[in-house]
Amino acid sequence: MADNAKYVTITDANFQKEVVESDVPVLVDFWAEWCGPCRVIAPTIEQLAKEFEGRAKVAKVDVDSNPQISMNYGVRSIPTLLYFKDGQVVDQLVGAAPKAVLAEKLENLSGQIV
């Protein structure tokens, strides 16, 4: 994790613990260094991580370094954003989306009573 970043860096090794077993909703950003749209939404992802700290988790998966997770969830295009609740994918977005759209989905999940 970068200095002062609030998002979690996900790897094939920690995915189960950080995402599937999380007790809060998780937004997972599947991205790659070479992906232009991924770089465009990166600041938004970091803002969401700070804004939802304590209520939801925001995580990033480098698809080049962690191909197993991408294959397991059928990620074919990036950026792909998967929303997890109780270890299950409950929503997804493919491509860059406005912050308001991303935040609303995360707000809905984090506000739901489990």
ZIUR-V459926 format. One record per residue. N is the residue number from 1. PHI is phi as a letter, one per 20 degrees, with the letter a starting at -180 (none if undefined). BURIAL is + if it has 24 or more other ideal C-beta (glycine too) atoms within 12 Angstrom, else -. Layout:
N | PHI | BURIAL
N | PHI | BURIAL
This chain:
1 | none | -
2 | f | -
3 | g | -
4 | l | -
5 | f | -
6 | d | +
7 | f | +
8 | d | +
9 | e | +
10 | e | +
11 | c | +
12 | g | -
13 | f | -
14 | d | -
15 | g | +
16 | g | -
17 | f | -
18 | f | +
19 | d | +
20 | f | +
21 | e | -
22 | f | +
23 | e | -
24 | c | +
25 | g | +
26 | c | +
27 | d | +
28 | d | +
29 | e | +
30 | e | +
31 | b | +
32 | b | +
33 | g | -
34 | e | -
35 | e | +
36 | g | -
37 | g | +
38 | f | +
39 | f | -
40 | f | -
41 | e | +
42 | g | +
43 | f | -
44 | f | +
45 | f | +
46 | f | +
47 | f | -
48 | f | +
49 | g | +
50 | f | -
51 | f | -
52 | d | +
53 | g | -
54 | n | -
55 | d | +
56 | b | +
57 | d | +
58 | d | +
59 | c | +
60 | c | +
61 | c | +
62 | f | +
63 | f | +
64 | f | -
65 | e | -
66 | c | +
67 | f | -
68 | f | -
69 | f | +
70 | g | +
71 | f | -
72 | f | -
73 | d | +
74 | m | -
75 | f | +
76 | d | -
77 | c | -
78 | c | +
79 | f | +
80 | d | +
81 | d | +
82 | d | +
83 | d | +
84 | d | +
85 | b | +
86 | l | -
87 | m | -
88 | d | -
89 | f | +
90 | d | -
91 | a | +
92 | b | +
93 | c | +
94 | d | -
95 | n | -
96 | f | +
97 | c | +
98 | f | -
99 | g | +
100 | g | -
101 | f | -
102 | f | +
103 | f | +
104 | f | -
105 | f | +
106 | f | +
107 | f | -
108 | g | -
109 | f | +
110 | f | +
111 | e | -
112 | f | -
113 | e | -
114 | f | -
